[in-house]
Amino acid sequence: MNTDKADRKREEKPRVLVIDDEEDIRELLDLTIARMGLSADCAGTVAEAKQLLKKERYSLCLTDMRLPDGEGLEIVRLIGADYGETPVAVITAFGSTDNAVAALKAGAFDYLAKPVALGQLRTLIKSAIDLPREKTPRDTPKDKLAGSTGQLSGDSPAITVVREMIDKLARSQAPVHISGESGSGKEVAARLIHHCSARRAAPFIPVNCGAIPENLMESEFFGYRKGAFTGADGDRDGFFQAASGGTLFLDEVADLPLPMQVKLLRAIQEKKVRKVGSAVEEPVDARIVSATHRLLKDCVDAGTFRQDLYYRLNVIELKMPALRERREDIPFLVESLLSRMYTDDRPRLSDEAMRALCGYAYPGNVRELENILERATALCRDNRVELEDLQLADDPALSDGETLSGETLDDHLNRVERQSILDALAKTGFNRTAAARRLGVTFRSLRYRIERLGIEEGTE
């Protein structure tokens, strides 16, 4: 009886397949795995590994890149095709970054460089074991992936592909680059990749690369030691340390200056950083997701972005569609955004207003749609949004976000809304209750608009 229980307990343990032709490496990995309470099967060749894969189901496969009878990439592709529920990580020779990138592109979960650092090995194993079991697209509720945001609402083919891609990316540690126009939901996608992954319990750290002064970049990204420079009164962690175990989202990564690109490349390749003022490197464990509204390849061709960094960040690309490429989703988005803005007494849109929204080009994408709805619901009468309340740009085909007068669409709409509110306030002696009534909006809505636009009492 006790023997049967022990056998069942052993069988319930997650199993790891280790493939390496060096016996000492196999023993090291086997011992580490056992100390984590897991069990391992070891193989020295591709042929042995194939036989084991036919007999057992594994929670993780660790394979060397070079084997006596083949390549680790063969194992990666085989598992991806026939054993999709098993994440596979590759072990590469030190400095062999091309092999690591090739493996990630082929579908590898992650990679380790020789000599294998046991801390990184244990982190990788834990991340793989913690992965949610793979689901088919029909088993994945759209609501779970869409979260509380409206950007991924809808049933269009374009957004369906994005949701399915996010589900796949969440099962990998590979760097992801998200491309798309401003306002198309790149950060939303990055957050969903993180929250659907094994890293979901750890931090998601978003960084706007274009908002950091160049002279502070190294200390902001990697941290610093006390006394490293004037004002460094104590040790401080950087973005990489803050994202430990989680995801570091580098937004507008094309804005990084070339010297910082070199340092970022090394940090990604070696999975180590050196704080400013420190003589030693420390390991970091952060998945990199980057984004930009520009085409990174064009930046490489122009000489403003390093080609080697481009290949490390763009291992897998996720393209976010523009809103005009999924017009059938606009009614879903409108409902989702209005539900978020109003818990009750939600404004209604006339048929004419909805048709206009569905036909507009949206140079600012979902962010612009949200902006339009905010203004329209603030200025509409009787809680009903009409066509004129939308105040759409004169030329809906504009793709650069500018009106015919040269000002940005946001500036144009802000100016119109600000003037309407000022006129109402002036006519009511700056009585906000009366002004709200005159504009046909709630007092709370008017107060929010006044604060957002920075309108002060007595402003002319």
HELIX and SHEET records of a PDB file:
HELIX    1   1 ASN A    2  GLU A   12  1                                  11    
HELIX    2   2 GLU A   23  ARG A   35  1                                  13    
HELIX    3   3 VAL A   46  LYS A   55  1                                  10    
HELIX    4   4 GLY A   72  ASP A   82  1                                  11    
HELIX    5   5 THR A   97  ALA A  106  1                                  10    
HELIX    6   6 LEU A  118  ILE A  129  1                                  12    
HELIX    7   7 PRO A  137  ASP A  139  5                                   3    
HELIX    8   8 LYS A  142  ALA A  146  1                                   5    
HELIX    9   9 PRO A  157  LEU A  169  1                                  13    
HELIX   10  10 LYS A  186  HIS A  195  1                                  10    
HELIX   11  11 CYS A  209  ALA A  211  5                                   3    
HELIX   12  12 GLU A  214  LEU A  216  5                                   3    
HELIX   13  13 MET A  217  PHE A  222  1                                   6    
HELIX   14  14 PHE A  239  ALA A  242  1                                   4    
HELIX   15  15 VAL A  253  ASP A  255  5                                   3    
HELIX   16  16 LEU A  258  GLU A  270  1                                  13    
HELIX   17  17 LEU A  296  ASP A  301  1                                   6    
HELIX   18  18 GLN A  307  LEU A  313  1                                   7    
HELIX   19  19 LEU A  323  GLU A  325  5                                   3    
HELIX   20  20 ARG A  327  ASP A  329  5                                   3    
HELIX   21  21 ILE A  330  MET A  341  1                                  12    
HELIX   22  22 ASP A  351  GLY A  359  1                                   9    
HELIX   23  23 ASN A  365  LEU A  379  1                                  15    
HELIX   24  24 LEU A  387  LEU A  390  1                                   4    
HELIX   25  25 LEU A  409  LYS A  427  1                                  19    
HELIX   26  26 ARG A  432  LEU A  439  1                                   8    
HELIX   27  27 PHE A  443  LEU A  453  1                                  11    
SHEET    1   A 5 SER A  39  ALA A  43  0                                        
SHEET    2   A 5 ARG A  15  ILE A  19  1                                        
SHEET    3   A 5 LEU A  60  ASP A  64  1                                        
SHEET    4   A 5 VAL A  88  THR A  92  1                                        
SHEET    5   A 5 ASP A 110  ALA A 113  1                                        
SHEET    1   B 2 ARG A  66  LEU A  67  0                                        
SHEET    2   B 2 GLY A  70  GLU A  71 -1                                        
SHEET    1   C 5 PHE A 204  ASN A 208  0                                        
SHEET    2   C 5 THR A 247  ASP A 251  1                                        
SHEET    3   C 5 ARG A 287  THR A 292  1                                        
SHEET    4   C 5 VAL A 176  SER A 179  1                                        
SHEET    5   C 5 ILE A 316  LYS A 319  1                                        
SHEET    1   D 2 LYS A 272  VAL A 273  0                                        
SHEET    2   D 2 GLU A 282  PRO A 283 -1                                        
SHEET    1   E 2 ARG A 348  LEU A 349  0                                        
SHEET    2   E 2 ARG A 384  VAL A 385  1                                        
END                                                                             
